[in-house]
Amino acid sequence: MADTQIVQNATLTLPPIMDLDALDSISEQLIEQLECGSVNIDASSVDRVATNALLMLISAAHSAEQTNITLTISKPSESMLGAIERLGLSENFAPLIKG
């Protein structure tokens, strides 16, 4: 039996390239952290982000909201903010972005 550690207010740091190759790993880490409590996503080093990665973050935020867990995105890079705006997702990300 594995030991379970309860983590509250965990931080997940996104990699510089958020493409399809990185998506599985990020998704798994995010799911694990959300199961333990609130998560802050540090997006300050994102240089390139795929549409699917942004959609995954929106989906994670909806899942977190349904279970009364807080998911925030801090310090999103200019590249990430530009991608969000170009794809028309600003309204979806506005409540998540802090700083």
N, C-alpha and C positions, 0 to 999 in steps of 0.2 A: 504494500500500500504506500503510495507516494504522500509525502508531507505536503500540505497545502498551506501556503503563506498568504494571508490577507494583506493586500496592498491597497492603500487609499491614496488618491491623488497621484497616480503614477504618471510619468512622463514618457512619451514615445517620441523619439527624434527621427524625423523622416530623412531618408537619404537624398543626396543631390539629384539623382535621377529616379523619378517615380514612374517607371514604365511597366509594361506587362511582365517583364522578368522579375521586377522587385515586388510586384503586387501580391503574390502568394505569401511571401514572408511577412510583409507588412500587415496583411489581413490577419494572418495567424497571430501575430504579436498583439494586434489591436483587440482581437476577440479575447485572448487570454487576459489582457489587462482590464477590459471592460467587465469580465466576469468577477473581477476582484474589487471593482469600484470605479470611481471617477478617473478620467484620463485627460491629460493635457498633451496635445500634439505640438511638438516644436517643429515648425515648418520653415525655420529661418534659413536653412541651407539648401532648399529645393531650387535647382536650376532649371529642371525640365520635368514636366508632369503630364502624364497621359490622361485623356478624358476618362478612361475607365477608373483610374486612381481617384479622381475627383468624385466620380459617382459612388465609388466604394466608401469614401469618407462621408458622403451624404447619407448613404444607407446605414453606416455605423452610427451616425448621429441620431437617425430615426429609431434605431434599435435601442440605443442608450436612453433616449427620451421615454420610450415605452416602459422601461424598467426603472425610471426615476434616477438614472445615473447621468452625471454631467460629463459631457465631452466638449472640450474647447480646443481651439487651434490658436497657438500663440506665435507672434512674430512671423507671419507668412511672408515669404520673400516676394520681391517685385515680380519675379517670373511666375510664381504661383498666383498672385493676385491678378496678373494680366491674363492668365489662362482662364481663371474663374470669370473674369469680365467678358472675355471674347466668347465664351461658351454660354453666356447669359445665366450664369449660376450665382450671381452676386446675392440675390435674395435668399437663396438656400444657405449660403455661407455666412451671411451677415450676423445671425445670432450665435455663431460658433466662434468667430474671430475675436480674439482679445489681444490688443497691443499691436 
